[in-house]
Amino acid sequence: MKNLVKIAFGGGCHWCTEAVFQALKGVEKVEQGYVASVAGNSSFSEAVIVHFDEDVIKVEVLMEIHLLTHNSASNHAMRTKYRSAIYIFSEAQKFEVNLALNRIKANASEKIITSVLEFSAFEPSREAIQNYYQKNPSKPFCERYIAPKLKMLQQQFSEVYQIRTIK
């Protein structure tokens, strides 16, 4: 029996983020779209919801991969559209994620700006751009931005990397 949990990640283009998490063992489903939090982060920002089996892949590994595959150290002008965040679904998850993020930050060479935010709402992307990399691997955007991230995953996270086709 699978022990499925969900968490959401935002930081860069959701086409890239979706492809990265789809390439991981233990990830059962990736929902691409826009996520909102509460208070000052209630606007929608590009993100994905990742449904994963925590017996196969740990949330801390997902977080490490997320932080390596988007610019998690830059507070650039596009942060409204590409909020660097980990969206949590419960208080228990908030505790676990903050603990893991503190461990990751302690070993990081740059200051990580990624926030842990409460998940509030989700709007899926239109069907035409869902599974973008799976549908368009040879498009220039995919070759330039997504393929190098997948190659890095294969090299640095080979124990959780997998090649698969999404239906």
N, C-alpha and C positions, 0 to 999 in steps of 0.2 A: 504494500500500500504506500502510495506516494505521500510525502509530507509537504504539500504545496503551500507556499507563502507568496505574498506579493509585496513589491516595493516599486517605487517609481524613481526614475532618474531623468534629469534635465541638465543641459549644459551646452550642447551644440546642436547642430542640425539633427532633427529626429530621424532622418534617413540613415545617417551614420550610426546614431545611437541604437536604432532598431537592428541594423545589420550586425553590430558588435555583439549584442546580447543574443541574437538568434544563432550565433556561432558557438554557443557555450553548452557543454553537457550539463544536464540538470535544469536547463531553462525550457519550460514546457510551452510558454506562450509569451509573445511580446506584442503589446498593444501600442501602436504609434498614434500620437496625437498631441493634445495640448492639456497641460495640467495647471490647476490653480491651487493656491494655498489659502491662507487666511490673512487678515489685517493688511499689512503693507505688501504682501505678495499674492493678493487675490486676483490679479490679472492673469490671463492664460499665457503660458510659455511653452515652447516646444519641449516635448518629453516623451518618455515611454513608460508603460507599466510592465514590469517584468514578473511573470509567474514562474517560480522556480521551486525545485525539490531541494530543501535544505539538507537532506541526507546525501545529496550528490554534490552540491556546490554551496559553499557558505556565503552569507551575506557580506562578510569582509572581503572575500575574493571578488565578488561582484562590484563592491565599492572601489577596490584597488583598480580594477579594470576600467571602471567609469572615470576615475580621476586621471588615469593615464591616456584615455582616448578622447578627452576634450581639454580645453585650456582651463584647468581648474585653479590657476594661479593669477588670472588676469581679470580685472574688473573693467572690461572693455565697454565701448559704447552700445553694443548689441545685447547687453545683459537683460534687458526687458524681454526681448524675443527669445533669448537663449540663457535663461536663468540657470546658474550653476547650483544645482540642488539635488538633495536626496529627500524624497517625499516618503514620510512614514505613515503607517495605517493604524498604529496603536502605541500606547505608552510603553509597553514592553519592547516593541521594536525601536522606539525612540531611544530608550536606554542602551540597547544593544548597538545601534548605529552610532550613537555618540561615543560610546566606548571604543568601538572600532575606528572611528574617524580620528579620535585623539591618538590612538596608536599609529595610524598612518601618518598623521601630521608630524608626530615626533620624529619620524624617519624620513620625512620629505626634505628635498633640497631647496624647495621654494615654499613660500607661504601659500597654503591652500585657502581659497575664499569660499569654497562650496558650503552651502548652508544645509542644515537639517530642518526641513519644514513639514508641517502637518499637511497631509493630503486633504483637499477639499472637494475638487471636482475634476472631471475628465471629459474632454470632447475628442472623439476619434478624428483622425485625418480622413479626408475623402478617399474613397476606395482606390482611385487611380494612382495615389502615391503610397499606399500601404505596400509593404514588402518591396520597397523600391529597388534595393540592391538585387534581390532575388529575380526581379523582373527585368532589370537593366544593367547587368554587371559590366557590360562593355561600353556603357555611356561614359563620356569624359568625366563627369562629376564622380561617378563610382570609381573609375580607374585612378583618379587623382586623389580623392579624399578617403574613400571607404576601403579600397583594396590594401593600401599601406597599413591601415589599422588592423585589418584581418591578418596580414602577414606578421605584424608585431605580436598579435595574440597567439598565432601559431608558434612563434619562436619563444615568447616569454611565458606563455600560459598553456603549454602543450598538453598538460594533464587535464585541462578542462575544455580545450578547443576541439571542435568537431566540424566537419563539413556536412551540411545537410541542406536539403531543398525544402522550402516551406510551401505548403499547398495553399 
